[in-house]
Amino acid sequence: MTDVSADDRARAGQHLLALGPVLAASGLTLGTALAGESAARPAGPGEARLAATMPPMRRRDFLAGRYAARRALAAAGLPAGEILRDGRRPTLPDGHAGSISHSGGLAVAVVAARHRCRAVGCDLELRGLPPEAARLVLKSGERRRVMEGAAHPQDAAYRVLAVFSAKEAAFKAFAALLPAPDTPASLLDITVRPTPDGFLARPGGSSGRPPLEVRVHPVGPGVFSWATVGSRPP
């Protein structure tokens, strides 16, 4: 993995904010934050207790992610205090779904009212992955579909990063949506097919379930992916 420069972080942050209207069309509001910025601090004793159990770098990311989520809630006109967690998922105000991600010192969060979205997943990846990492993310049939036509190594590397991010976003959405026995255990348990805007994702063993659309967009040196499940059961 490569380091992310301050310029690349700033560029990625600008690209994320520019996606605001696209996300709003799906009922999402967005917030971003830099790891280590002064306002990214615990909003109460519960967040402080969680942060205290983490090593320094993880603590910085955690607090930046919570601050980004509060910014996303504020963009929706909602006050927000502490954002704790249920397992690995952030606990948002009643009636709202959301997701948090961070990479390379930049955090991002998306939030939606549950009457618009029952489940949300997002993922930010600013550090590249080598093409050989495809075997850790894609099964053989998927590798052929995703990697077919890659014109050069940079294109192949981007495709691996895009599908990794898309599966991470789908994994979060499925974890919030599906009962525990049907939740994918790993990214390899999610199958994807490319679309013009990203991928269609399915959890393994759920072939009868409609696929989840995952949007993928370049941001700075990496990609941002998001998936939403509407208010009606699929």
C-alpha positions in Angstrom: 0.0 0.0 0.0 1.1 3.6 -0.7 1.0 6.6 1.6 -1.6 9.3 0.9 -0.2 12.8 0.6 -2.0 15.9 2.1 -2.6 17.1 -1.5 -4.3 13.8 -2.4 -6.4 13.9 0.8 -7.5 17.4 0.0 -8.3 16.4 -3.6 -10.3 13.4 -2.5 -12.2 15.5 0.0 -13.2 17.9 -2.7 -14.3 15.1 -5.0 -16.4 13.7 -2.2 -18.1 17.0 -1.5 -18.8 17.4 -5.2 -20.8 14.1 -5.1 -23.3 15.7 -2.7 -26.0 16.2 -5.4 -25.6 12.7 -6.7 -25.9 11.2 -3.1 -28.8 13.5 -2.3 -30.8 12.0 -5.2 -30.7 8.7 -3.3 -31.7 10.4 -0.1 -28.2 10.6 1.4 -26.3 13.4 3.1 -22.6 13.4 3.4 -20.0 14.5 5.9 -16.2 14.4 5.8 -13.4 15.0 8.4 -9.7 14.7 8.6 -8.1 12.4 11.1 -6.5 14.5 13.9 -8.4 17.8 13.3 -9.2 19.6 16.5 -13.0 19.2 16.3 -12.7 15.4 15.8 -12.9 14.5 19.5 -15.3 12.5 21.7 -18.8 13.9 21.9 -19.4 12.3 25.3 -18.2 9.7 27.8 -19.4 6.7 25.7 -17.3 7.7 22.7 -14.4 8.5 25.0 -14.6 5.0 26.5 -14.6 3.4 23.1 -11.7 5.5 21.9 -9.6 4.8 25.0 -9.6 1.1 24.1 -8.0 1.7 20.6 -4.4 2.2 19.5 -3.5 5.8 18.5 -4.0 5.6 14.8 -7.3 3.6 15.1 -8.5 6.2 17.7 -7.8 9.1 15.3 -9.8 7.3 12.5 -12.6 6.5 14.9 -13.0 10.0 16.1 -12.8 11.5 12.6 -15.4 9.0 11.4 -17.8 10.1 14.3 -17.2 13.7 13.5 -17.9 13.1 9.8 -21.2 11.3 10.8 -22.2 14.3 12.9 -21.6 16.5 9.9 -23.7 14.3 7.7 -26.5 14.4 10.3 -26.2 18.2 10.5 -26.5 18.4 6.7 -29.8 16.6 7.1 -30.9 19.1 9.7 -30.4 16.7 12.6 -28.6 17.4 15.9 -26.3 14.6 16.9 -24.4 13.8 20.1 -22.6 10.6 20.8 -22.5 8.0 18.0 -21.8 4.7 19.7 -22.0 1.3 18.0 -23.9 -2.0 17.7 -21.2 -4.5 16.9 -19.3 -2.8 14.2 -22.1 -0.6 13.0 -22.6 3.0 14.2 -25.8 3.7 16.2 -27.5 6.7 14.6 -30.5 8.7 15.8 -33.8 6.7 15.6 -35.3 6.5 12.2 -31.9 6.9 10.4 -29.4 4.6 8.7 -25.8 5.4 7.8 -22.3 4.2 7.2 -18.8 5.4 8.0 -15.5 4.8 6.3 -12.0 6.1 6.4 -8.8 5.8 4.5 -5.4 7.6 4.3 -6.3 10.1 7.1 -9.7 11.1 5.6 -13.1 10.0 7.0 -16.5 10.0 5.2 -20.0 9.3 6.4 -23.4 9.0 4.7 -26.7 9.2 6.4 -30.3 8.7 5.3 -33.8 8.6 6.8 -35.1 5.1 7.0 -38.3 6.0 5.2 -35.9 6.5 2.2 -33.2 3.9 2.9 -33.5 0.8 5.1 -29.8 0.1 4.9 -26.7 2.0 3.7 -23.1 1.0 3.1 -20.1 3.1 2.0 -16.4 2.6 1.6 -13.5 4.9 0.9 -10.2 3.5 -0.5 -7.3 6.0 -1.1 -4.5 3.5 -1.0 -4.0 1.2 -4.0 -4.0 -2.6 -4.1 -1.8 -4.7 -6.4 -3.6 -6.6 -9.2 -2.6 -9.9 -7.5 -4.9 -9.0 -4.6 -7.8 -9.9 -6.9 -7.6 -13.5 -5.8 -8.4 -12.3 -2.2 -11.5 -10.4 -3.3 -12.8 -12.2 -6.4 -13.6 -15.8 -7.3 -12.3 -17.1 -10.5 -15.4 -16.4 -12.6 -15.6 -12.9 -11.2 -12.0 -12.3 -12.0 -12.6 -13.0 -15.6 -15.6 -10.7 -15.8 -14.0 -7.8 -13.9 -10.5 -8.0 -15.3 -11.4 -8.8 -18.9 -10.3 -6.0 -21.2 -7.9 -4.3 -18.7 -5.6 -2.4 -21.1 -2.6 -1.9 -18.8 -1.4 -2.7 -15.2 -2.8 0.7 -13.9 -6.2 -0.2 -15.3 -6.1 -3.6 -13.7 -5.0 -2.1 -10.3 -7.9 0.4 -10.5 -10.4 -2.4 -11.2 -9.2 -4.4 -8.2 -9.5 -1.4 -6.0 -12.9 -0.6 -7.3 -14.3 -4.0 -6.8 -12.7 -4.3 -3.3 -14.4 -1.0 -2.3 -17.7 -2.0 -3.9 -17.7 -5.3 -1.9 -16.9 -3.4 1.3 -19.8 -1.1 0.8 -22.1 -4.0 -0.1 -20.9 -6.0 3.0 -21.9 -3.1 5.3 -25.3 -2.8 3.6 -26.0 -6.5 3.8 -24.9 -6.6 7.5 -27.5 -4.0 8.3 -30.2 -5.6 6.1 -30.0 -9.4 6.4 -30.5 -11.7 9.3 -27.3 -13.1 10.8 -27.4 -16.5 9.0 -27.6 -14.8 5.6 -24.9 -12.1 6.2 -21.7 -12.7 4.2 -18.8 -13.9 6.2 -16.2 -12.3 4.0 -15.9 -10.3 0.7 -15.5 -13.6 -1.2 -19.0 -14.4 -0.1 -20.3 -11.5 -2.2 -20.5 -11.9 -5.9 -20.5 -8.9 -8.3 -21.1 -8.1 -11.9 -19.9 -4.9 -13.5 -22.3 -2.2 -14.5 -21.6 1.2 -16.2 -21.7 2.9 -12.7 -20.3 0.2 -10.5 -21.4 -3.3 -9.7 -24.5 -5.4 -8.9 -23.8 -7.4 -5.7 -25.4 -10.5 -4.2 -24.6 -12.3 -1.0 -23.6 -15.9 -1.6 -26.4 -18.4 -1.3 -29.1 -15.8 -1.9 -29.5 -16.2 -5.7 -33.2 -15.4 -5.3 -32.7 -12.0 -3.7 -32.6 -9.0 -6.0 -29.0 -7.7 -6.5 -27.8 -4.6 -4.6 -26.6 -1.8 -6.8 -23.3 -0.3 -5.7 -22.1 2.9 -7.2 -18.3 3.5 -7.5 -16.8 6.9 -8.2 -13.1 8.0 -8.5 -12.0 10.4 -5.7 -8.5 11.7 -5.7 -6.0 8.8 -5.9 -8.7 6.2 -5.0 -12.4 5.4 -5.1 -15.6 5.9 -3.1 -18.4 3.4 -3.2 -21.9 3.5 -1.8 -25.0 1.2 -1.7 -28.5 1.9 -0.5 -31.5 -0.3 0.0 -34.9 1.5 -0.4 -37.7 1.6 2.1 -39.5 -1.4 0.5 -38.3 -4.9 1.2 -36.4 -6.3 -1.7 
